[in-house]
Amino acid sequence: MDADPKHKKILVVDDDLNMRIFLSTVLKTSGYTAFAARNGEEGIRKAEEKAPDLIILDVMMPDEGGVLMYRNLKSHPKMKCIPVVMLSGVESATFSHTLKLLNLGQQSDLPEPDAYLEKPPKPEELLKTIKEILTAQ
């Protein structure tokens, strides 16, 4: 699949306005089409409307947080193939443990996200990760 940024839409889901602005700016100045949501509920709605090529998702958000949105994405027939980069101040080992707990008693396990970056991400690392994921599709 073509990884040319001009043809890629990325949804940023984060409750922190400054982080949404930072991530959207990094993406837009690199040629991607970026749009944002401030929580999991809005994120699911925008993902359904816009069909992004990739989602950057904050783990820790109030109400419908990133973990629940991730579960909803990966359970949705049309959205389960969208790659997800989890972004958080929580260490990846803690997130993996949470994912294992969520999988207890479920009919099918949630897959690991395509990437996990700790906040605040370095723009170069974020863009490299995104390019690698989109190129691999």
N, C-alpha and C positions, 0 to 999 in steps of 0.2 A: 504494500500500500504506500502511496505517496506521502512522504513526511514534510512536504513543502508547507511552511506555516501559513501561507496565504489561503490554503484550502482547509485549515483546521480550526475547529471551534472548541474552546476550552471553558468549562464551567468551574468557577471558583466558589466554594461554599465555606464561609467562615463568618462567625458572629462578630469578629473584630473588624470594624470599618477600616482602620488603618492597614490591617493585613490584606483586606479585599482590595484596597486601592493599590498597595504595594505590588501584590501579585498580578493584578490586572494591568498595571503599568508595565511591569517586566514583560508580560505576555504580548501586549499590544506593541511595544517598541521592538519586539522580536518578530513581528509580523503575524501573530496569531489573532484570531477573533476571540476576545474574552468577554464573558458576561458573568455576573456574580449573583449570589443568593446569600442571605444572612442567617439562614437556619436550614435544618434538614427538610422541613415541610416545603419551604419555598424552593429548595434545591431539587427535590423530586419533581415538583411542578415544572420548573424550568428545564430539567433534563428531559421530561416528556415532550415539552413544547419545542425545544431547540435541537434535540438529538446531538449532543456534543460528541466530539471524537475522544475526549478525555475529561475526567473530573478531578479537580484538586479539592480534597475534602478534609476539613479540620475535624479532629477526633472529639475534642472537648467543646461542646456547645450546649447551651441550655435547651430545655424542652426536648424536641426531637433531635438528639445529638448526632454526631458523625457516625458513631457505631450503628445506631438504629437506621440511619439513612443508608449506610453501607449494606446492611442486611436487606433493606427494602429494594435497593438497586439490584443486588445479586439474586433476589428472589423474583424479579420482574422479567417476564419472557423477552421483552424488547430491549431492556436496558442492562441485562446481566453481562453482556459482552463489552460494555463500555469500560475501558481501563480506568483505574482509580489510583491516584497518588494520595496517600494519607499523609496529612501534615499536622504535626502536633508538638507540644512541649513534653508530651508523654513519651518515654523511651519505647522503642519498637518491641522490646521483650514484654513490656507491660501490655501493649496492645495485643500481641500474639496470645498472651495468657487470657485476656478478655475475650478474644475470638474463640479460643478453645472452650471457655465457659459458655459462651453463646451457643456453641455447637452441641452442647450436652442436651440430649433428648430431642434433637431435631432430626428430621428425616434425611436431610443432606447437609453436609458441612459447608460452611461459608469458606470460599477460597481466600488465601492470603491476598492482600492488595498487590497491585502491580509494582508499587514502590512505596517506601515509607521514609519520609524526611522529617527531621526535627526542626522546630521553629527556633529562630528565624532562618529560613533557607537562604543559602547564598544563591544569587541569581544564576550564576554559571552552572552550579550543581543542579538547580531546578530545571533549567533549559536543557542541559545534557540528559537528564533523566527523562524528560518529556520526549525529546527527540528519539532516544533509544526505544521507548515504548511505542511511539507512533511508527517508527521505522520497522519494528518487529511485527506489526500487525499485518 
